[in-house]
Amino acid sequence: MKRERKRFKRRAMTLMEIMIVIVLIGIIGGVVAFNMRGGLDAGKKFKTIHAHDQVYNILMMEIAKGSCEIETIDQTWENVLKDSPYAGKAKELVTDGWKTRWTVTRVTNKDDIVITSPRYVEIMASNDTANSTVATSS
């Protein structure tokens, strides 16, 4: 009894099938990259808002302790931040989420300071717009 061997035809992928696979991989990669960019921007916004609050609180605590003068805080704020025991990573706190340096100014005739960066102003403006939209739709 002879064994009958089944012969399988090997079928190669056509050029069209390969091109379709490459296009699908490109589309999936584009969607993933687009979603990651949104997540990165959200992370930078989060870092900016929280770094702003942290810098403000640290500087106000140092002023209250008497380790610096509010009259000169706009020139010495980086050194005050670096020397403060409350700032764990002072080098990271001197910039916002987009690596733009903060601007610290003293409010005239008040014992207060204002900390800003161009991106922080944009974030706060977009939050105010979103909050007013929510308030008017309620």
Buried (B, 14 or more C-beta within 10 A) or exposed (E): EEEEEEEEEEEEEEEEEEEEEEEEEEEEEEEEEEEEEEEEEEEBBEBBBEBBEBBBEBBBEBBEEEEBEBEEBEEBBBEBBEEBEEBEEBEEBBBBBBEEEBEBEBEEEEEEBEBBBEBBEEBBEEEEEEEEEEEEEE
